[in-house]
Amino acid sequence: MKHLLITIAVVLMVGCAHGTLQRKAITSDDAPAALGPYSPGVQVGEFLFLSGQIGLNPESGKLVEGGIKEQTKQVLDNLGQCSRKRDGL
């Protein structure tokens, strides 16, 4: 795993340094907005990097109730929305 992360980092640094990889911020109206100065996702070339998430309901902006199971489901739903936005769905 460590070697894979190092390889990805080197590819991104080299590609970005030469200006060949385009970076695009990914946001979705169906996922919670970022709570800080960052994007929920960034596409660099063919890679999609998603930021850390918590189980926020995008409609209410509040943490979902029920516990870890419900919050985990919400996190995965939120990440899925960002991924679908990147794919144009």
Rosetta constraint file for C-alpha pairs under 8 A:
AtomPair CA 1 CA 5 HARMONIC 6.34 0.50
AtomPair CA 2 CA 6 HARMONIC 6.24 0.50
AtomPair CA 3 CA 7 HARMONIC 6.07 0.50
AtomPair CA 4 CA 8 HARMONIC 6.18 0.50
AtomPair CA 5 CA 9 HARMONIC 6.11 0.50
AtomPair CA 6 CA 10 HARMONIC 6.17 0.50
AtomPair CA 7 CA 11 HARMONIC 6.17 0.50
AtomPair CA 8 CA 12 HARMONIC 6.13 0.50
AtomPair CA 9 CA 13 HARMONIC 6.09 0.50
AtomPair CA 10 CA 14 HARMONIC 6.03 0.50
AtomPair CA 11 CA 15 HARMONIC 5.90 0.50
AtomPair CA 12 CA 16 HARMONIC 5.80 0.50
AtomPair CA 12 CA 21 HARMONIC 7.71 0.50
AtomPair CA 12 CA 44 HARMONIC 7.70 0.50
AtomPair CA 13 CA 17 HARMONIC 5.88 0.50
AtomPair CA 14 CA 18 HARMONIC 6.34 0.50
AtomPair CA 15 CA 19 HARMONIC 6.20 0.50
AtomPair CA 15 CA 20 HARMONIC 5.39 0.50
AtomPair CA 15 CA 21 HARMONIC 5.40 0.50
AtomPair CA 16 CA 20 HARMONIC 6.17 0.50
AtomPair CA 16 CA 21 HARMONIC 5.44 0.50
AtomPair CA 16 CA 22 HARMONIC 7.58 0.50
AtomPair CA 21 CA 44 HARMONIC 6.07 0.50
AtomPair CA 21 CA 45 HARMONIC 5.03 0.50
AtomPair CA 22 CA 43 HARMONIC 7.82 0.50
AtomPair CA 22 CA 44 HARMONIC 5.67 0.50
AtomPair CA 22 CA 45 HARMONIC 5.70 0.50
AtomPair CA 23 CA 42 HARMONIC 6.68 0.50
AtomPair CA 23 CA 43 HARMONIC 5.56 0.50
AtomPair CA 23 CA 44 HARMONIC 4.55 0.50
AtomPair CA 23 CA 45 HARMONIC 6.85 0.50
AtomPair CA 24 CA 42 HARMONIC 5.58 0.50
AtomPair CA 24 CA 43 HARMONIC 5.11 0.50
AtomPair CA 24 CA 44 HARMONIC 6.63 0.50
AtomPair CA 25 CA 39 HARMONIC 6.01 0.50
AtomPair CA 25 CA 40 HARMONIC 7.80 0.50
AtomPair CA 25 CA 41 HARMONIC 5.98 0.50
AtomPair CA 25 CA 42 HARMONIC 4.55 0.50
AtomPair CA 25 CA 43 HARMONIC 6.42 0.50
AtomPair CA 26 CA 39 HARMONIC 6.56 0.50
AtomPair CA 26 CA 40 HARMONIC 6.39 0.50
AtomPair CA 26 CA 41 HARMONIC 4.69 0.50
AtomPair CA 26 CA 42 HARMONIC 5.41 0.50
AtomPair CA 26 CA 43 HARMONIC 6.90 0.50
AtomPair CA 26 CA 82 HARMONIC 6.53 0.50
AtomPair CA 26 CA 85 HARMONIC 7.08 0.50
AtomPair CA 26 CA 86 HARMONIC 6.41 0.50
AtomPair CA 27 CA 31 HARMONIC 7.66 0.50
AtomPair CA 27 CA 33 HARMONIC 7.51 0.50
AtomPair CA 27 CA 39 HARMONIC 6.73 0.50
AtomPair CA 27 CA 40 HARMONIC 5.97 0.50
AtomPair CA 27 CA 41 HARMONIC 6.55 0.50
AtomPair CA 27 CA 82 HARMONIC 6.12 0.50
AtomPair CA 27 CA 85 HARMONIC 7.16 0.50
AtomPair CA 28 CA 32 HARMONIC 7.74 0.50
AtomPair CA 28 CA 33 HARMONIC 7.79 0.50
AtomPair CA 28 CA 81 HARMONIC 6.51 0.50
AtomPair CA 28 CA 82 HARMONIC 5.71 0.50
AtomPair CA 28 CA 85 HARMONIC 6.13 0.50
AtomPair CA 29 CA 33 HARMONIC 7.73 0.50
AtomPair CA 29 CA 58 HARMONIC 7.92 0.50
AtomPair CA 30 CA 58 HARMONIC 6.26 0.50
AtomPair CA 30 CA 59 HARMONIC 7.99 0.50
AtomPair CA 30 CA 78 HARMONIC 7.43 0.50
AtomPair CA 30 CA 81 HARMONIC 6.20 0.50
AtomPair CA 31 CA 57 HARMONIC 7.72 0.50
AtomPair CA 31 CA 58 HARMONIC 5.08 0.50
AtomPair CA 31 CA 78 HARMONIC 4.94 0.50
AtomPair CA 31 CA 79 HARMONIC 7.65 0.50
AtomPair CA 31 CA 81 HARMONIC 6.05 0.50
AtomPair CA 31 CA 82 HARMONIC 6.93 0.50
AtomPair CA 32 CA 56 HARMONIC 6.49 0.50
AtomPair CA 32 CA 57 HARMONIC 6.77 0.50
AtomPair CA 32 CA 58 HARMONIC 4.30 0.50
AtomPair CA 32 CA 59 HARMONIC 7.73 0.50
AtomPair CA 32 CA 61 HARMONIC 6.66 0.50
AtomPair CA 32 CA 78 HARMONIC 7.18 0.50
AtomPair CA 33 CA 40 HARMONIC 7.36 0.50
AtomPair CA 33 CA 58 HARMONIC 7.59 0.50
AtomPair CA 34 CA 38 HARMONIC 6.40 0.50
AtomPair CA 34 CA 39 HARMONIC 6.16 0.50
AtomPair CA 34 CA 40 HARMONIC 5.97 0.50
AtomPair CA 39 CA 51 HARMONIC 7.27 0.50
AtomPair CA 40 CA 50 HARMONIC 5.87 0.50
AtomPair CA 40 CA 51 HARMONIC 5.15 0.50
AtomPair CA 40 CA 52 HARMONIC 7.78 0.50
AtomPair CA 40 CA 82 HARMONIC 7.25 0.50
AtomPair CA 41 CA 48 HARMONIC 6.84 0.50
AtomPair CA 41 CA 49 HARMONIC 5.51 0.50
AtomPair CA 41 CA 50 HARMONIC 4.26 0.50
AtomPair CA 41 CA 51 HARMONIC 5.83 0.50
AtomPair CA 41 CA 82 HARMONIC 6.68 0.50
AtomPair CA 42 CA 48 HARMONIC 5.84 0.50
AtomPair CA 42 CA 49 HARMONIC 5.24 0.50
AtomPair CA 42 CA 50 HARMONIC 6.53 0.50
AtomPair CA 43 CA 47 HARMONIC 5.66 0.50
AtomPair CA 43 CA 48 HARMONIC 4.44 0.50
AtomPair CA 43 CA 49 HARMONIC 6.23 0.50
AtomPair CA 43 CA 86 HARMONIC 7.68 0.50
AtomPair CA 44 CA 48 HARMONIC 6.41 0.50
AtomPair CA 44 CA 49 HARMONIC 7.82 0.50
AtomPair CA 48 CA 83 HARMONIC 7.79 0.50
AtomPair CA 50 CA 79 HARMONIC 7.19 0.50
AtomPair CA 50 CA 82 HARMONIC 7.87 0.50
AtomPair CA 53 CA 75 HARMONIC 5.93 0.50
AtomPair CA 53 CA 78 HARMONIC 7.78 0.50
AtomPair CA 53 CA 79 HARMONIC 7.69 0.50
AtomPair CA 54 CA 63 HARMONIC 7.62 0.50
AtomPair CA 54 CA 71 HARMONIC 7.22 0.50
AtomPair CA 54 CA 72 HARMONIC 7.97 0.50
AtomPair CA 54 CA 74 HARMONIC 7.93 0.50
AtomPair CA 54 CA 75 HARMONIC 5.76 0.50
AtomPair CA 55 CA 63 HARMONIC 5.48 0.50
AtomPair CA 55 CA 64 HARMONIC 5.99 0.50
AtomPair CA 55 CA 70 HARMONIC 7.81 0.50
AtomPair CA 55 CA 71 HARMONIC 4.40 0.50
AtomPair CA 55 CA 72 HARMONIC 6.37 0.50
AtomPair CA 55 CA 73 HARMONIC 7.65 0.50
AtomPair CA 55 CA 74 HARMONIC 5.00 0.50
AtomPair CA 55 CA 75 HARMONIC 4.81 0.50
AtomPair CA 56 CA 60 HARMONIC 7.97 0.50
AtomPair CA 56 CA 61 HARMONIC 5.76 0.50
AtomPair CA 56 CA 62 HARMONIC 5.25 0.50
AtomPair CA 56 CA 63 HARMONIC 4.35 0.50
AtomPair CA 56 CA 64 HARMONIC 5.95 0.50
AtomPair CA 56 CA 71 HARMONIC 7.62 0.50
AtomPair CA 56 CA 74 HARMONIC 6.83 0.50
AtomPair CA 56 CA 75 HARMONIC 7.31 0.50
AtomPair CA 57 CA 61 HARMONIC 5.28 0.50
AtomPair CA 57 CA 62 HARMONIC 5.60 0.50
AtomPair CA 57 CA 63 HARMONIC 6.12 0.50
AtomPair CA 57 CA 64 HARMONIC 5.98 0.50
AtomPair CA 57 CA 74 HARMONIC 7.00 0.50
AtomPair CA 58 CA 62 HARMONIC 7.75 0.50
AtomPair CA 58 CA 78 HARMONIC 7.99 0.50
AtomPair CA 63 CA 71 HARMONIC 7.47 0.50
AtomPair CA 64 CA 70 HARMONIC 6.81 0.50
AtomPair CA 64 CA 71 HARMONIC 5.90 0.50
AtomPair CA 64 CA 74 HARMONIC 7.45 0.50
AtomPair CA 65 CA 70 HARMONIC 6.99 0.50
AtomPair CA 65 CA 71 HARMONIC 7.36 0.50
AtomPair CA 66 CA 70 HARMONIC 5.83 0.50
AtomPair CA 66 CA 71 HARMONIC 7.54 0.50
AtomPair CA 67 CA 71 HARMONIC 6.19 0.50
AtomPair CA 68 CA 72 HARMONIC 5.86 0.50
AtomPair CA 69 CA 73 HARMONIC 6.32 0.50
AtomPair CA 70 CA 74 HARMONIC 6.28 0.50
AtomPair CA 71 CA 75 HARMONIC 6.20 0.50
AtomPair CA 72 CA 76 HARMONIC 6.29 0.50
AtomPair CA 73 CA 77 HARMONIC 6.16 0.50
AtomPair CA 74 CA 78 HARMONIC 6.09 0.50
AtomPair CA 75 CA 79 HARMONIC 6.20 0.50
AtomPair CA 76 CA 80 HARMONIC 6.01 0.50
AtomPair CA 77 CA 81 HARMONIC 6.28 0.50
AtomPair CA 78 CA 82 HARMONIC 6.58 0.50
AtomPair CA 79 CA 83 HARMONIC 6.25 0.50
AtomPair CA 80 CA 84 HARMONIC 6.04 0.50
AtomPair CA 81 CA 85 HARMONIC 6.11 0.50
AtomPair CA 82 CA 86 HARMONIC 6.40 0.50
AtomPair CA 83 CA 87 HARMONIC 6.47 0.50
AtomPair CA 84 CA 88 HARMONIC 6.19 0.50
AtomPair CA 84 CA 89 HARMONIC 5.14 0.50
AtomPair CA 85 CA 89 HARMONIC 5.63 0.50
